[in-house]
Amino acid sequence: VEGRVTLQFTIAKDGEVKDVKVARSSGSKILDDEAVRIVSMSPQWEPGKHKGEPVDVRFTFPVVFQVR
C-alpha cells in the first residue's frame, strides 16, 4: 500500500507534538492511522519563537508511504 497523508499538528511551547489530525487522507485508513501514530511518537521538536519567547506553532506536514 502506498500513499500520501497530510497531517496537521501543533508544536507546543515545550516542543511536544499535540493535536495530530489528518488534513488530507491517503484513502487508506491504515496509512492515515500509521502517519498519525508515527508523528505523535516523535521526540520533542524545537518550539517556534516570537520575540525570543517560545510559542505554539501549527504545522501542516506530508507523510509519504512508498514501496521501493
N, C-alpha and C positions, 0 to 999 in steps of 0.2 A: 504494500500500500504506500503510495506517495501522495504528497500534497503540501499545501502552504496554509498555515494557520496564522492569522493576525491577532495578536493579543494586545490588550490594554491593561496597564497596571500602574500602581503608584510606587515610587521610591520615597519612603518616608524620611523625615529629618535624620533619623538614626541609621539610615541605609537599608532598612528592612523592606523587602518586597511585599506589597499589600494589594488587596482587591484585584487579583488577576482574573480577567474575564476575556472570553473570546469575542473579538470585534468582528472578525470575518472567518467563518468556518471553512474548513478544508472540504467539507462534505462528508467527512468520516468522523464519527463520534470518538473512535479510538484515537485518531491523531489529535483531535481537539483536546481530549482529556489528557493525553500524554504531554502535549505542549504546556498546558496549564500546570501539570504536576512538575515538570522539569523547571519551569521558571519559578514556581512557588518554592522550590527547594534550593534555589541558587543562593550562594553566600551573599553577605552584605555587599551592597553597592556603595559607591561614593555618592553621598547626597548632593543635590543641587544647592547652590548658594546664591543668596541675594544680599548684596551689601555686606558680604562676609559672613552672613548667618545661614546655617543650614535651613533648607525649605523642602517641603514635599514637591515632587515633580511627577507629572503624569506622562507615561511613555506609551507609544504605540510601537509594537515590536513584531516583525515577522519571524516565524519559525518554519523552516523548510525541511520536510522529510523527503529524502531521496535515496533510492537504492542504486548502488553503483556496481 
